[in-house]
Amino acid sequence: MGQQSSKKAECVKGGKGRGVAIVLIACVCGWFVMELEILGVRVLAPYFGSAVYVVTGSVIGVFLLSISAGYMLGGWLSRRANSQRALGMNLMAAGAWLCAMPFFVEPVCDGIFNAGLDEKWGSLLAALALFGAPTVLLSTVTPTAVRWLTRRASDSGLNAGLVLALSTMASFAGCVVTAFYLVLLSIRLTICSSGVVLVALGGIIVLQAALHRRRSSSSRAEGKTAEQILESRNGSGQEKV
């Protein structure tokens, strides 16, 4: 009886720790999405200017579209058995994209500008090419976090509100810090540093998923072995009778 209660307490404690980790991951991704959006205006300004249609129509529009696509993709991935590994791979891919972005911004923007597109459609296409993929990948975290937190259908609304509220607060913090301070630093260094953090975070998630899968496999193997031992004992007992 005491062992069962201690195991139950450990499961509850582990579940709380896992829930906090999930929400923190969603907050980190919310921060980086808004950071990338603010820096995206600075990235496109030397090529297409900083007029209102570049800031609001292109950058903000592309981010809204990419976030909605990421929500759809994340909702689909959250139903898969290997959703934790998929989430880690998404974060690693987004981080790798950010690390490489400073090196292909100029060729992409110059190519679009030289294609003859005006500032409106040129900035829209450039924003989609540069910021669409990482934003989609980072946005898969929110629905996946809601799915991981939800154990009962009655808690789905509360969990969705919690994740959305906290990740939006983190986005607000990322917006303020980036707009007030990070824009004064090297844009290339800031984007690359964010990419490194995302790659490391995604790698940790993938590693934990692999360890969890290995523990599950060993537990199932031990259970099958125990069943085989019991069956063999029962069979030998029946033969003696």
C-alpha positions as CSV (number, residue, x, y, z in Angstrom):
1,M,0.0,0.0,0.0
2,G,2.8,2.4,0.9
3,Q,4.7,1.6,-2.3
4,Q,1.6,2.3,-4.4
5,S,1.1,5.7,-2.7
6,S,4.7,6.6,-3.2
7,K,4.5,5.7,-6.9
8,K,1.4,7.7,-7.2
9,A,3.0,10.7,-5.6
10,E,6.0,10.4,-7.9
11,C,3.7,10.2,-11.0
12,V,1.9,13.3,-9.8
13,K,5.1,15.2,-9.2
14,G,6.5,14.1,-12.6
15,G,3.3,15.1,-14.3
16,K,3.5,18.6,-12.8
17,G,7.2,19.0,-13.8
18,R,6.4,17.8,-17.3
19,G,3.5,20.3,-17.5
20,V,5.8,23.2,-16.4
21,A,8.4,22.2,-19.0
22,I,5.8,22.1,-21.8
23,V,4.5,25.5,-20.9
24,L,8.1,26.9,-20.8
25,I,8.8,25.5,-24.2
26,A,5.7,27.2,-25.6
27,C,6.8,30.5,-24.0
28,V,10.3,30.2,-25.5
29,C,8.8,29.7,-28.9
30,G,6.4,32.6,-28.5
31,W,9.3,34.8,-27.6
32,F,11.3,33.8,-30.6
33,V,8.4,34.2,-33.0
34,M,7.9,37.8,-32.0
35,E,11.6,38.5,-31.9
36,L,11.9,37.2,-35.5
37,E,8.9,39.4,-36.5
38,I,10.4,42.6,-35.1
39,L,13.8,41.8,-36.6
40,G,12.2,40.9,-39.9
41,V,11.3,44.5,-40.5
42,R,15.0,45.5,-40.0
43,V,16.1,42.7,-42.3
44,L,13.9,43.8,-45.2
45,A,14.3,47.5,-44.7
46,P,17.6,47.9,-46.7
47,Y,16.0,46.2,-49.7
48,F,12.4,47.3,-49.7
49,G,12.2,50.2,-47.2
50,S,10.2,50.4,-44.1
51,A,6.9,51.8,-45.4
52,V,3.6,50.8,-43.8
53,Y,2.9,48.1,-46.5
54,V,6.2,46.5,-45.8
55,V,5.7,46.4,-42.0
56,T,2.0,45.7,-41.8
57,G,1.1,44.1,-45.1
58,S,4.2,41.9,-45.7
59,V,5.9,41.1,-42.4
60,I,2.8,40.9,-40.1
61,G,0.7,39.3,-42.8
62,V,3.2,36.6,-43.5
63,F,3.6,35.9,-39.8
64,L,-0.1,35.6,-39.2
65,L,-0.4,33.2,-42.2
66,S,2.5,31.1,-41.0
67,I,1.2,30.9,-37.4
68,S,-2.1,29.6,-38.6
69,A,-0.4,27.0,-40.8
70,G,1.8,26.0,-37.8
71,Y,-1.3,25.6,-35.6
72,M,-2.8,23.3,-38.2
73,L,0.4,21.3,-38.6
74,G,0.9,21.1,-34.8
75,G,-2.6,19.9,-34.2
76,W,-2.0,17.1,-36.7
77,L,1.4,16.2,-35.3
78,S,0.0,16.2,-31.7
79,R,-2.1,13.1,-32.5
80,R,0.9,11.0,-33.6
81,A,2.6,8.6,-31.2
82,N,6.0,10.2,-31.7
83,S,4.8,13.8,-31.3
84,Q,7.6,14.6,-28.8
85,R,10.3,13.6,-31.3
86,A,8.5,15.5,-34.1
87,L,8.3,18.6,-31.9
88,G,12.1,18.4,-31.1
89,M,12.9,18.0,-34.8
90,N,10.8,21.0,-35.6
91,L,12.6,23.2,-33.1
92,M,16.0,22.0,-34.4
93,A,15.0,22.7,-38.0
94,A,13.7,26.2,-37.1
95,G,17.0,26.9,-35.2
96,A,19.1,25.6,-38.1
97,W,17.1,27.9,-40.5
98,L,17.7,30.9,-38.2
99,C,21.4,30.1,-38.0
100,A,21.7,30.0,-41.8
101,M,19.3,32.9,-42.5
102,P,21.9,35.7,-42.3
103,F,23.9,34.1,-45.0
104,F,21.1,33.9,-47.6
105,V,19.1,37.1,-46.9
106,E,21.1,39.1,-49.4
107,P,20.8,36.7,-52.3
108,V,17.1,36.1,-51.7
109,C,16.2,39.8,-51.4
110,D,18.5,40.8,-54.3
111,G,17.0,38.1,-56.5
112,I,13.4,39.2,-55.7
113,F,14.2,42.9,-56.2
114,N,16.0,42.3,-59.5
115,A,13.0,40.2,-60.7
116,G,11.2,43.5,-61.2
117,L,8.6,43.2,-58.4
118,D,7.6,46.4,-56.7
119,E,8.2,47.0,-53.0
120,K,4.8,45.7,-52.0
121,W,4.8,42.3,-53.6
122,G,8.6,42.0,-53.4
123,S,8.6,42.5,-49.7
124,L,5.7,40.1,-49.3
125,L,7.5,37.4,-51.3
126,A,10.8,38.0,-49.5
127,A,9.1,37.8,-46.0
128,L,7.4,34.6,-47.0
129,A,10.7,33.0,-48.3
130,L,12.7,34.1,-45.3
131,F,10.4,33.9,-42.3
132,G,7.6,31.5,-43.3
133,A,9.2,28.2,-42.7
134,P,10.7,28.9,-39.2
135,T,7.4,30.6,-38.0
136,V,5.4,27.5,-39.1
137,L,7.7,25.2,-37.3
138,L,7.7,27.2,-34.1
139,S,4.0,27.6,-34.2
140,T,3.5,23.8,-34.0
141,V,4.4,23.9,-30.3
142,T,1.2,25.5,-29.0
143,P,-1.3,22.8,-30.1
144,T,1.1,20.1,-29.2
145,A,1.5,21.6,-25.7
146,V,-2.2,21.8,-25.3
147,R,-2.5,18.1,-26.3
148,W,0.2,17.0,-23.9
149,L,-1.4,18.9,-21.0
150,T,-4.9,17.6,-21.6
151,R,-5.8,14.4,-19.7
152,R,-9.5,14.9,-19.6
153,A,-11.8,16.5,-22.2
154,S,-13.2,18.9,-19.6
155,D,-9.7,20.4,-19.1
156,S,-9.0,21.2,-22.7
157,G,-10.4,24.7,-22.6
158,L,-8.5,25.6,-19.5
159,N,-5.2,24.1,-20.8
160,A,-5.7,25.9,-24.2
161,G,-6.3,29.2,-22.4
162,L,-3.3,28.7,-20.1
163,V,-0.9,27.9,-23.0
164,L,-2.1,30.7,-25.2
165,A,-2.1,33.3,-22.4
166,L,1.4,32.5,-21.2
167,S,2.9,32.1,-24.6
168,T,1.3,35.4,-25.6
169,M,2.8,37.1,-22.6
170,A,6.2,35.7,-23.6
171,S,5.6,37.1,-27.1
172,F,4.9,40.5,-25.5
173,A,8.2,40.3,-23.5
174,G,10.1,39.3,-26.7
175,C,8.5,42.2,-28.6
176,V,9.5,44.7,-26.0
177,V,13.0,43.4,-25.4
178,T,13.7,43.1,-29.1
179,A,12.3,46.5,-30.1
180,F,13.9,48.3,-27.2
181,Y,17.3,46.6,-26.9
182,L,18.1,43.7,-29.3
183,V,17.6,45.9,-32.4
184,L,20.6,48.0,-31.2
185,L,22.8,44.9,-31.4
186,S,24.0,43.0,-34.4
187,I,20.9,41.5,-36.2
188,R,23.0,38.6,-37.5
189,L,24.4,37.8,-34.1
190,T,20.9,38.0,-32.5
191,I,19.3,35.7,-35.1
192,C,22.1,33.2,-35.0
193,S,22.1,33.1,-31.2
194,S,18.4,32.4,-31.2
195,G,18.9,29.6,-33.7
196,V,21.6,28.0,-31.5
197,V,19.2,28.1,-28.5
198,L,16.4,26.5,-30.5
199,V,18.7,23.8,-31.9
200,A,19.9,23.0,-28.3
201,L,16.3,22.9,-27.0
202,G,15.1,20.7,-29.8
203,G,18.1,18.3,-29.3
204,I,17.2,18.0,-25.6
205,I,13.6,17.1,-26.5
206,V,14.6,14.6,-29.1
207,L,17.0,13.0,-26.6
208,Q,14.4,12.8,-24.0
209,A,12.0,11.2,-26.5
210,A,14.6,8.6,-27.4
211,L,15.3,7.8,-23.7
212,H,11.5,7.5,-23.0
213,R,11.0,5.2,-25.9
214,R,14.0,3.0,-24.7
215,R,12.5,2.8,-21.2
216,S,9.1,1.9,-22.5
217,S,10.6,-0.8,-24.7
218,S,12.6,-2.3,-21.8
219,S,9.5,-2.2,-19.6
220,R,7.5,-4.0,-22.2
221,A,10.2,-6.6,-22.6
222,E,10.4,-7.1,-18.8
223,G,6.6,-7.5,-18.8
224,K,6.7,-10.1,-21.5
225,T,9.5,-12.0,-19.8
226,A,7.5,-12.1,-16.5
227,E,4.4,-13.3,-18.4
228,Q,6.5,-16.1,-20.0
229,I,7.9,-17.2,-16.7
230,L,4.4,-17.3,-15.2
231,E,3.1,-19.3,-18.1
232,S,6.0,-21.8,-17.9
233,R,5.4,-22.2,-14.2
234,N,1.7,-22.7,-14.6
235,G,2.4,-25.2,-17.4
236,S,4.8,-27.2,-15.3
237,G,2.4,-27.2,-12.4
238,Q,-0.4,-28.6,-14.5
239,E,1.9,-31.3,-15.9
240,K,2.8,-32.5,-12.3
241,V,-0.8,-32.7,-11.3
